[in-house]
Amino acid sequence: MTAVSVAMFFPSGESSAKKKPVYKDKNAPVEERVEDLLGRMTLREKVLQLQNRGTGGPGEASKVFNGESVGTVHEMSRNAYDCSVIYRDLQEYMKKETRLGIPVLTGVEGIQGIIQEGCTLFPHALAQGSTFNPELVERMTYACGSEAEVIGVHQILSPVLDIARDPRWGRVEETFGEDPYLIAEMGIAYVNGYQKHRITCMPKHFVAHGTPTGGLNCAVVHGGERDLRGMYLYPFARVIEEAEPLAIMSCYSSYDGVPVTGSRYYMTDILRGELGFNGYVYSDWGSVERLKSFHHIARDNDEAGRLALKAGIDLNIDSCYDNLEKQVEEGLVDVADIDNAVRRILYVKFALGIFDEPNGDPEKVKDVVRCPEHVALAKEVADESAVLLQNNGILPLDLEKYDRIAVLGPNSNQTVFGDYSWTTPYTKEGVTLYQGLKNVIGDKVELVQEDGCDWWSQDDSGIAKAVEVAENCDLAIVAVGTRSTYLARNPDKSTSGEGYDLSSLELPGKQLELLKAVKKTGKPMVVVFLSGKPLVLSWLKDNADAILVQWYAGEQQGNSAADILAGNVNPSGRLNVSFPRSTGNIPCYYNYYPYYAVNREDFNQAGTYENPKSHYVFEEPFALWSFGYGLSYTDFDYVDFKVNKDVFSADNDKIVVEVDVRNTGDRAGKEVVQLYVRDMFASVVTPVKQLKAFRKVSIESGETETVRLEVPVKELFVINDRMERVVEPGEFEIQVGSSSDNILFRKVVEVK
């Protein structure tokens, strides 16, 4: 970590203390404080800094810690105020009741808001990504950071920088989507928001965790060095360089057969040597022990601990570092490796300023946590995240046309927050779709709610009742999808989330049968797809009058969806993950390679069951809805396009594109202008297009906005046949449009 980035967290001033130890002098350089303290520590004190513990309850510090300090602690089961009191008292205990007074790093999950009960429930990461609005996400995490700060939190165990390329994987909801560039942009914004407070983020899961074989969580990730360097490392490299987080979390999985947590090549040579990361590495929970029990590269916990420590895992969450002292005595572990890990952890503690002024103020919790401004911001993020996939003109609803509306489906009267929120499976926090419609519509229209079926089972006994309700109404709004809950809060029948992967991407349970039965009534049908991942909605595309996607939209999900359906909010979200036509239609991400394009485009004959053809025999071989897609209640015309020049230098040059976009509809709206690049001829195979810039703009009806997009030429890199990152001279096609499959302008430029 550079001196500049340290100052970002805790500016230094003039030195004052003369006799006290250097490490206690807040004006001394951080590096000097670290070395002074490290030289005073016993081996046991060092080993304890490499470990994590739960805090225990109020007043239990002496029982849990017995006069000793550890590296990090967590508390994830109490409300915000009680947690703040525990953290305050614990830091005071560490200061006064331990030999050296070393404070602890407090860490919590914060992917969609702080995990302490009572904190604001923001939309999940997948919804954050679909806003295509990094500035909004930074505002969101700044608000989250203010809640964390008063609670006494120092590090957030997020963001997830995994790339969602297999929708069977349950943790798609935790990601920003399928595109490395979008993930990097969102990740930088996410980290910057939190780190404006004295809080660091912990990007995860390093590295290549998000495309497990078969979509099964933690399974081996297959790929070569080119995929690693050109795709999986890309978001981490940019976030580390541009946002400078002080912590990174390792992953459970192996890449190309090498368990990442036990690999010095990945965790030290690449992470520190190539990417320049200077903070400390925190093991995912149990990932070190899995070197023994899952990957079988260690015979016992001690050997697993040695492998991880040598690889560069500084702080371990399981018990595999418990015997490091004994292993030093036996000559199995080098003290220098322990010192290096402790040095990095102490560095973070000093850089964040917690030796001198730990975060936390219980008396401010009630004023900051879940304050009205934060709840309003949660609604704003939800509004911008929803994606309108289909609309035959029925939306926004003309409430004058309806006397009674049926609100149906298993997700119609239940909030779903996804994993890593503080809620339980059947939580009543937040606003459901049914409640939101009542809030927005009031007494203008009678609303009748019925689930019709659950979200997982083969029980279809409630469908008849739902059909009866639909038949007696003028319109049916049906909410279907998935459900998930934080793994530590006893999930019940989850169909998404960590550890809940799907072999089939069809709507789980009897939800499709419910939709088909409602369709047979002949009543107009609007579908709200509330989910943590894309599923197969091919039947819906052919039969629904409108489809609105909400990726777990936080505590304001119902109010947000209702406002969109009623026309009070113009939808502006865009797909950050592509929708498959069938389970066998995966992978269906947009940035595929040209040889794949032969199957998808050049020879596509759209085979059907009635008329089998080729590529595929029974269906079209490309996504149902592609990355970047999304509709609005207004229309946008791209009327002009220009590039700053035709020939660029490979050294520090920048492609600048200006696009004139006109709102030709009758209401204001937000458009996401997207720029893709294709390397026309390269020494290695490259994708047919790659997102390299985007911007979300608000345009009034009848107005024209000039949108400026910039692409550094260095972003046109390839990983060549020698695994070097280079920008090769040649021709590149600049593509600008409203989605990856709706390119409106193209221009070929040259790089020399």
N, C-alpha and C positions, 0 to 999 in steps of 0.2 A: 504494500500500500504506500502510495507516495505521500509526501508531507502535505501536499495540497488536499488530498482526500481525507487525511486525518483531521486537518483543520475544518473540513466540512462538518465533521461531527463535534469536535471539541477544540475550538481555537486556543492556542497557547498565548500566554502573556509573559510578563517579565518575571524572572525568578525571584523568589523571596526567601524561602526557608534555607537555612545554612547548616543546621545541625541534624535535622531529621533525615531519615534515609531518603535516598534519591527517589525511590519508587513512590514515596508519599508526597513528593513535591509535584503538584499539579502543573507547575510551569516548566518542569524539566522536559526535554525531548522524550517522546514516547519510547524510542529504542533504548535510551539510557535507563528509563524506568523499568523496562522489561528485563534488561540484563542484570540490573541491580537486584530485583526481586528474585529472579531465577537463581542467582548465586546464593541466596539466603535459604532456599527451599531444600527440605529433605527429599529423599527419593519417594517416600510415601506421599508427601504433599504434592509432588509432581504427578505421580500416578493418579491421584484423586482429581487433578485438573483435567484428566482425559476421560472423565466419566460424568454421567448424568444421573440425577435422582429426582423422584417426585418430591414435592415440598412437604407432604403431610398436611395435617389440618392446622387451624389456628393454635398457636402456643406449643407446637410440637417440634420446633426447630432443634432443641437440645436432644430430643429422643431420636430424630432422624439423622442428625449430622454429628452429634457427639463431639462438638468442638472442632470439627474439621470442615474445610471448604472443598467444594467440588467445582468442576468446570461449568456445568449448566444444570438448570432445574426446569421442570414443567409443572403446570397445574392446569388441568383442562376440564374440570368437573364442577367448578363453583361459579357463582355469579361474579360480575365485574367488581363490585364493591368488596366482597369478601376476599377475592383474589388479590386485590390491591392492598388490603390490610396484611395478608399473609406475606406478600412480597416485601412490603415496607418493613415488617418485623423481622423477616429473614435477613434482609440486607443489614439491618442494625445488629442482628446476632452475629453475622459474619464479620462485621467490623470490630465488635467488642469482645466476642467470645472465642475467636480463633486466633492462633498464634501470630499470623502475619496479616490478618484483616483483609483477606482476599475476597472480594464480592463475587457473586454468582451471576452468570448470564441467564436471564429468564427468557424462555422461548415458548411461543404458542403458534398454533395453526392460524392463518389469517387470509386464506385464499379468497373468501367472500365476506370478510369481516372477521373481527377477533372472535375466537371460539368461546370466550367466557359468556355465560348466560346473561342475557339482557343487552348484549351489544347489537348494533345495527346489522341486519341481515341483508347484505347487498346481493345482487345477482352473481351467479357462479362464474367461473373463469371462462367457460365456453360462451356464455352470454356477454361477458366483457369483450371477448374477441370479436363477436358479431356486431358490436357497435362500430367497428372500424374507426374508432375515435380515441387515439392514445391520450389526448389532452383530458378527455372525460375520465378515463381510467386513472390518470394521475391525480385528478381531483378526488376521485373515490378513495384511493389509497392514502392520500393526505388526510382525509377525514378518518379513515380507519386508524392511521397512525396517531391521530390526536386521542383516540380512544385508548389505544395501546399505551400511549405515554402516561396517561393518568393512572392506568392500572399498574404500571411498573414493568412493562415489557421492553426487552432490549433487542429481540430478534424474532422475525416472522419466518416461519418454515414454508415459505413460498417465494416466488411464483413457480409453477410447473412449466418448464420449457420443453417438455416432451412433445413430439410431433405426432398428431393423431392421424395415422394412415390406415388404421384398421378399426372400423366402427364396432366390431365385436368386442373390443377391449372396454371394460367397464369404466376405466378412468378417463375416457374421452372428455367427460364433463369438466375435468380439472384442467384441461389444456386450453390454449387460445385458438386451436384449430389445426389444420393440416399443412399450413404453409410456413416455412422457416422464416421468411422475411416478416410476415405479419406477427409471428410469435416474438421475434426479436423486438419489433417496434412496441408491441404491447408490454413485453417484459421490461424494457427500459423505462417506459412510463410507470409501470407498476412499482418498480424498485425506487424510482425517483420520488414518488409520492410518499412512501413510507420513510425514506431516508432524509426527507426534509426535517424530520424529527431525529432525535438521537437514537435511532433504531436502524438496524441493518436487516436486509432481507437475506434469504437463503435459497437461491435458485436451485431447482432440482428437476429431475433425478439424473445426475451426471453419470453416464451419458448413454444415449441411444436406448432409453428404457421404453419408449412409447409405441414400439411396433413389435410386440411379443408374438412369437409363433402361434398361429391359431387364434390370436386375440386373447390368449390366456395370460393373466397378470403374472409377471415375474418370469415368464418363459424366456428361453434364449432368443435374442434378437439376431437374425441373420443379416449379414451385409459385409461388404469389403471396406478397405481403407478409403476408397473414393466416396462411398456413402457417408462414412464417418466424418470425413473432413469437409465434404461439400454440403452436407445436409445436417447431420445430427449435432455437430459441433457449432454450427453457424449461430444459432440463437445464444448459446453460452458465450461464444467469443465476443459477440456484440454487446451483450449485457455486461460482461466483465469489463470490457474496454470502456464503455460509455456510461455505465452507472456505478461501477466500482463497489459491488457488494462485498461485505467482509466475511461472508460464509457461503459455503456450497454444500449441498447434501449429495452423498453418493447414492447409487442405485442398487437394487436387489439382483438385477439380471446380469447375464453374461452377454458379451458381444462377440460374435463369431467364435463362441466356445471359451472365451476368456472371461471369468468372473471379474467384473469391473472393480468391485470393492477390494479385491485382493491383487490388483494389477498396478504396479509402480509405473508401467508405461502410460496407462490412462490417468491415474490420479496424481502423478508427479511430473513425468516427462511432458505430457501434453497439457494438463491443467495448469501447472505452475510454469514449466519451462517454455511452452509454446504460447499459451493464452495469457500468461503474465498474471495469474491470480495470486494474490498475496495475503488472503485471509486464512481462515482455518476450515477444515473439512469435517463435517458432521455425518456420521453414518446414518443411513435410513434404519429405522428401528428393526433390529434383528439381522441386518444385512451382513454383519461380520460373522455371527453364529452360522449363517447359512453357507458360508464357505465350507463348513463341515457338513451340515445336515442336508443341504440342498444341492450344492455344486460338487461336494465330495473332493475338494482339493486339500482339505485339512483333516487330520485324524481326530483331533479333539479341539476343545475351545481355546486352549492355550496356543496351539499352532495356528488356529484361525486368527487369534489376536496378533500373533507375531507377523503373519502375512499382511494383515490390514495396516498395522502400524508402519511396517516397512514400505508398504505401498503409498502411504500418505494420508491415512485416515487418522485425523488428530483426536477426535472425540468420539467415543463409542457408546452406544445406548444399551447394549446387552451386557452380559457378564464376562465377555472374552478378554477384557483388560484387567480383570480382578487379580490375576496372579503375575502381573508384570514385575513386581518387586522380586518375587522368588526367581523368576526367569532371568532377571539381571544377575542375581547371586549365582545362578547356575551357568552363566555365560551364554545363555540363549538369546538374550536381548541386549543390544548396545544402548547404554545410557544416552548416547548422543541422539539416537532416534527419539527417545522420550523427550529430551530437551528441546529438540526441534518442534515437536508437537506442542509442548507446553508453551514454548516461546510464541507460537502463532496464536494460541488461545489467549494468553496474557496480552498480546498486542491488541487484540480486538477489545478486550476489557478496558485497556487504557485508552484506546482510540475513541471508544464510545463515551468515555468520561465517567464510567460507573464507579471507579475507585473514589472519585471526588464528589459526585452528585448523582446517585442512582435515580432513575425515573420513578414516578409514582406519587400520587397524591389522592388518597381515598376521599378526601373532602370535595374533590372536583369531579368525582365519577358521576354523580347524579346530574351535573350540569352539562357534561360532555358526552357521555355514553348514550347513544340512541336519542340524541337531541333532535328537535324538529328539523333542523337544517340537514342532518344526516339522513333522516327518513325521506325528506324531499329529494335528496341526491340519489338515494336508492331507487326512487320512482323514475328519476331522469335517466339513470343507467338502464333500467328496465325498458323504458319507452324507446330508447335508441337501439336496444339489442334485438327487439322482436323483428322477425323476418316474414314479410308477406310473400308467400310462395305462389299463391293462386287467387284470382279474383275475377269472377265473371260479371262484375258490376254490382254485386249485392252489397259490397262494402264500399264506404261506410254505411252502416244500417240506416235506412230511412224509418225512424221509429213511428212515423205516422201510418205506415203500412201494416203494423202488427198490433194485435190486441193481446196475444199470448205467445210467449217464447219458451220453448223447452230448453232447459240447460241440463245436458246429459253427459254421461261418461264418468269413469272412475277418477279422473283428475279434475272434475268440474267443481267439487266442493271440498278439496283438500289441497293445502299448500304443500309444495315439494321443494325443498331447498338443496338437496344433494348432499354428497358426503363432505365432511369437514365443516359442517355448520353445527351449532350447539343444540339443535333441535332433536326431537325424538321422532320415531316413524310416523306417529299419528298426531303430530304437533298441531296446536291451534294458533300458534303465532302466525302473524302475517295475514294477508287477505286472499281468500280463494277467488276463483273466477266467478262463482255464483254470488259471493258477497260483493265483489267488485261491480258486477252488473247491477246489483241492487243499489249500490252506492251511486253509480253513474246514471242509471236510467230512472231510478226513483219509482214513482207511481205512474209513470207514463205508459208502461206496459206491464202486464202480469207475467211473472217469471215462475216456472214450475220446474223443480229440480228432481232428478232421479239418476242414480249411478248407472243402472242397467246391467253392469257386470263389474267384477273387480279387475285389477290390472295384471293379474298373473295366472289365474287358475282356469280350468275348463268348465267352470260352473256358468251355465247360460240361463239359469232359472229366472234372472231378473230382466232379461232382454224384453220379454213380452210386456212387462209393466212400462218400460221405457218407450216401447213402440206405441203403447196406448197413450202415453203422455204426448208423444210427438204428433199422433193423429189428431189430438184435440188442441193443437197449437198451430200457429201460422208459420213458424220457423223453428228449426232445431240447431242449437249450438252444442257441439259434441266435443268434449275434451278428453283426449286419449294420450298415451305415451308410456313413459317409464317412471319408476320411483326409486329413489336411493336415499340413504341416511348415513351419517357418520358411523364408521365401522366400530368405534368405541361406544356408541350409544345403542347397542343391541338392535341392529337392523332387522326388520321383519319382512320377509318376502320381497327383498329388493330385486329389481331387474336391471340395475345400473349401479355404478359406483365401484370403489376399490374392492376387488375380489369377486365382483358380480359381473362376469363376462357372459356373452350370449353366443350360442352356436348358430342360432337363426336370428336374422334381423327382421323377421315379420313381427307385427305388433303382438306382444305377448298376450296369452290368455285368449279370451273371446272378444277382444276389442274390435277386431275386423268384422266379426259376425254382428256385433252391435251396430257398427256403421252401415253394413249392408242392409240390416233390418230397418234402420231408420230411413235409408235411401228409398226403400220400397214403399214407404208411406207417401212418396211424391212431394213431401214438403221440402222447401229449400234447406240445405244443410251446410252450415259453416263449421269447420273443424279447427279447433285449437290444439296443436300438437305440443304438449308440454313434456319435455324430455331432456335427458342428459347426453343424447347422442342421436345421430341420424338413423332412422329405420327405413324399411321398405314401405313406401307410400304409393306404389304404382297404381293400385286400385283407386286410391283417393284422388290422384291426379286426374283420372278419367271421370270421377263421379262427384267430387265435392264441388260446391259452388264457390267456396273460398277456403284457403288453408293459411293459418297463421302459426308460425313457429315461435315458441317461447322456450329458450334454454333456461331451465331453473332460474327464474327471474327475481328471486329474493322476496322479501316480505311484502313488497308492493305488487307482486305478480298479478293479482286479480284486478286491482285498480288500473294497472297499466294495460292489460289486455282489454278490459272493458272500455277504456278511453280510446283505444285504437279501433275497436269494433264500432264504437259509436261515432267515430270521426273527430273526437276532440284532440287526438294525436295522430299525426301522419307517420306511418311506419317508415323507418329508415335503416333498419338492420340489413346486413348482407351475409350470405352464407360463408362461414369460415371453415366448414366441412361440407364436402359434396355428398349428395344423397344417392345411394345405390338403387338400381332397378330391382335387384334381387340379392339374396345373400351371396350367390355365386358371382355377382357382378362386382365383387371387391377383389383387388383395390380399384377404386374409381376416382382417386384424386386427380386434379386437373393437370399437374406438372409431370406428365408421364414422358417417356422417352420416344423418339421417332419410330423405332421398330414396333412399339406398342401402337403407335398411331396408324400403322398399316392395318391393324385389326380394327381400330376404332373409327377410322375415317376413310382411307383410300379404298378399302374393299367392303365397307359397311353396306350390307344389303337388308338390314332390319328384319331378320328372321322372326317368324311368329309360330305359334302352335298350329295355326291353320295353314301356314305356308313356310315350312322350315327352309332355311337358307344356310348362310355360313357366318361365322364370326359375330356373334354366337348363333347357333342353329335356331334358337327359339326366342331371342330378344336382341335389342340393339346393344352394342358393346361399349356404352359410355354412360355417364351419370344421368340420373333422372333430373336432378337440378345440380348445377356445377358451382364450384367455388366462386364467390363474388356476386352471386345472383340475389336479387331481391326487388320486390315491386314497391310502388308508392301510390298514393292517391292523386298524384299529379304526374305530369309528363315532362321529361327533359330531352331537349335536342342538343346534340353536340354539333356546333355550327362552324367551328374553326379550330385549326390545329397547326402549330408550328414548333420546330425544333431550332435551337439557337445556332446550330451549324451542322454541316454535313460530315466533317472529318474531325476526329478527336485524338488527343494524345493519350497514351496509356498511363502517363505520369500525372497524377493530381488534376486531371481534367474532370469536367462535370457536364453531363447532358442535361439541358434545361428545356422542358417542354411546357408550352402554354396552350391551354384548351379553353375555348369559349363554350359555356354551357348555359342554355336558355331554358327557363321554366315556362313551358307553353300551356300549362294547366291553369286551373282557376283557384289554386290554393298554394300557400308556401310549402316548401318541402326541402328535404335534405338529400343530396345525391353524393354517392361515393365514386369519385373519378379514379380509375385504376390504370396503372401503367405496367405493362408486361414487356419482357425482353426475350427475344430468341436469338441465340448464336447461330448464324446461318451455316457456317462451316467451321468446324473445330477439330483438333487433333484427337479428341475423345467424344463419345456420344453425350449430347446435352439434351435437357428437356425441351419440349415443343414451345414452352413459354414458362417464364418465371416472374412472379410479382416482384417489382423493384421500387415501386412508389405508389402511394395512394393519398387521397385527401378527401375528407368529408366536408361539404360546404352546404350552407343553408341559403336558399335562393327564393326570393319572393315571387309571387305570380307575375309573369310578364317580364321579369328581370333577367339579365344575363350576367354571369359571373365568369371572370377569367381566372382559371385555376392553374397555378404554377406547380410543376412537379420537377424534382431534381433527382438525378441518379449519378452518383460518383462513378467514374469509369472503372474504378477498382472493384465495383460491384459486379462487373461483367466477367469475373474470374471463372476459370475452370480448374479442376484438379487434374493435371496432365498425367501422362503415362508413367512419370517418375514420382507421382504423388506430391508434386509441387503446386502450390496455389499461384497461378499466373493469369494475367490478362493477355490473351493471344491477339495479335493483329488480325484484322479481318472485318467482315460485315456483320452487323447486328440489326435485327428488325425491332424497331420501337413500336409497340402496340398499345393503343389507348382505347378504353371502352368502359362500359358499365358493369361488366362481369368478365370472367375468364373465357366465356363462350359467346360474348357479344362485343367483339372488337370492332370499333367504328372508324379508327384511323390507323394507318400503318405507314412507316417510313424507315427505309434502310439507311443506316449511317455507317461510317467506316472508322475503325480505330487503327492508328498507326503507332 
